[in-house]
Amino acid sequence: MMLAGLYIFNFRQMKKIFFIKAIIFSVLLLGVLLILNTAIKGEIDSYHSKLIYTEKDDVDLLFLGSSRAYHSFDPYLIDDKLKLNSYVIGTPAQAMGETYYVLKEFIKNNTTPKYVVLEAFSLRTIISKDVTLHRVLDGMHPFSLTKIEAIKFYADSIVPKRNKLKLYMRYLFPFYIYHNKLLQKKIKKEPDVYWNSLLSHKGHTPSKQQKLKNKNIVFDYSIAQEEEKTYLYKKTWGFLKRFIQLCNDNNIQLIVVATPYINSKVEEKFSNPRDLSKTLNSLEYYFKKNNVKVLDLNKNYKELSIKKEDFLDFVHVNWQGAEKVSRIFSEWVIDNYDIKK
Amino acid sequence: MIFNSLEFLLFFPIIFIIYYSIPFKARNLFLLVSSYYFYSCWDVSYVGLMLISTVITYFSGILIGGTLNVNKKKIYLVISLVANIGILFYFKYYNFLSYSFQYIFSWIDIELAIPNHDFILPVGISFYTFQALSYSIDMYNNKIPPENNFIRYALFVSFFPQLVAGPIEKSKDLLPQFKKKIAFSYDMFKSGMLLILWGLFKKLVIADRLAIFVDDVYDNPSEGNGLILIVATLFYSIQIYCDFSGYTDIAIGVARALGFKLSKNFDTPYFSKNIPEFWRRWHITLGAWFKEYVYFPLGGNRGSRLNMYKNLFIVFAVSGLWHGASWNFVLWGIWHGMYVVLYLGTKKWRDRLVVFLRIDRNSYGHKITQIAVTYFLVCIGWVFFRAKTFVDTKIIFEKIIDTTIWPLFSGELFKHGLNDYEVFNTILMILIMIGLEHINRTKSVVSIINKQAIIYRWSVYFAVIITILLFGVYGDYDASRFIYFQF
């Protein structure tokens, strides 16, 4: 009782007006932080996930995954072939966990798509690097529940644990890490041009450059026939299960597509379709069980008539390659699904 | 836990609210526990070290105060001195001396097998041991009564705002404050928070930005041009000032918000007109400590002039060593000792020259010249302080002597981690800081702001906050440490 009296006594010393001022000050400070968050734009790579919130017609077919998703699929060509509305939301090096959160946020903010295409590279990407997670989460609304769920997952898995607080700060207020760009003039590309291009191409980024002009590349068709199996990262496996569950819960037909890339011994670390094929082979049973069809375009180089000129680099196709991939994909969908808008 | 970390941003408001919410009787204990938690965030294992120093000094204080026998008093004092200096020596200087001996003996082809430690220097060890030492010496000299309350004494040693990098408080100044019943004062809180913001501005906006350039140049001095090394040294002079005085501002601000007054540690030192004045305005509490506990016991300025010069030399050399276990720091200390001795020794000649040249000592021209010369000399000293090794120091001076001005026009200046925007922005911030601190000498800027209507006051707060958020260097997982933590 005595203690309680002292508590009140001491608080009274501090005066009510102090608390009111402190609260108003804190609210204003939060406002400043939110304004800075909006004003200081992060990497343009995070603009892809911003597409979740843009106004668009009901999406029937949604492409998700890494940069290979937004380089390979041209929604306008696919829409024309399939007579539906498609859209691409990929982010660079998107891992399976990030793909899961993108779909979850997309469903919350848009009509649920009938089909979702998962570009298979996400199955081979390690979950989750700081940089790749930023590219996904920075584009999401500041305090969306999906974003907080993703941060929590990442925070729980990081070491050392003492960095948890900093991690929340970095993701909830991205200006915390991007403010230095102001003085460092690091935003080289024109953000508005990039954003408008994304909007006008429905998330697709057609690339004109041919970075492989002077490289001697020999296509190795034989490796695509590889039937070996390989492991899946534990966390990737966990998120794949959650992803399929999310699709099933929302009556979404999931399709997995491995887009083509060059098998090159020179760049084996980055370019190794063998591993991706092995991953898909090892998931064959699981996919069948869940009614998930797989299109591995690395097994169809000849049918694709894909050439060196169709590539931007070892792992991405350019606009010409995207045309071929989109055509083959559309034909494959018509053959395998009863498409009705 | 560092003042410029997110953890502290969370830690301090919690401490503040709890501190003013609990009964007076429990506050010291609460602050003590908080201070130990604050310290343990670096390394729990070193908490025990601080506790050992505290316990030994506390009991020796009780024993010194409890006897009139001078010999016994002396024994108890020696125990305290040996314990504290022993801790400091073992953890800070053992490896340095061991390496030095091995090196010296290697000249005469003798290989000494002295074992070395591989542990990290405990943060703030030089600060809390010096504070403990001052308590024991003051007790011995009957300047203060013994502190019987262990919690109060332990808090005096470990009080978190000034635990790791000062100001080094005297027991007669800080201990009595723990006995007072401190009521919340809105004015104290306001001025404390402004000081914290000011300290963060100096640390994050100026010091840490300049550090990028300075580190880049000083890490590879052989690759740098003389002019770039001069700019890096000038930048370093500002960096170390903003880093250390920024820390002190935050420390004083945090303590003030909790109702405590800590000593002033800086007084615009780069406006000093001579080196002795510089030392009265730079790290004031350390200077006062050495004056009272080293210089005076050595004899001070009593006796012959030669004796005084010898004493000054010793004080500056020890002060250099206090800053770090390296010969570079010792040389830096001796260098400043030499300045002071030369300044005092040539006074008569300089006075005559001033009369001969008919220089008005009160003229602006004379004052500006004195300030510029003092700043130049201090900057030469910073080369010793910042360079990693003797060899680097030599290279830097050689390059500076052999400099050309072309890098200033070739864009070379912007190739060391900072682009043109960053350099000019930082220079602008430095000018703002110099202007405000100069005004502060005659009229407290904090009290000027606090007298304004709330709308203007808050505009200032938000202007400072936004400046820090936009132009500060932060965002990495590890907040940048303050330079003086290593001492």
Interface residues (C-beta under 8 A of the other chain):
Chain A: L3 L6 Y7 N10 F11 Q13 M14 K15 F18 K21 F25 L28 L29 V32 L33 L36 R162 N163 L165 K166 L167 M169 R170 F175 Y176 I177 Y178 H179 N180 L182 L183 Q184 K185
Chain B: L6 E7 L10 Y20 S21 I22 P23 F24 A183 F184 Y186 F189 N419 Y421 E422 N425 I454 W458 Y461 F462 I465 I466 L469 L470 F471 G472 V473 Y474 G475 Y477
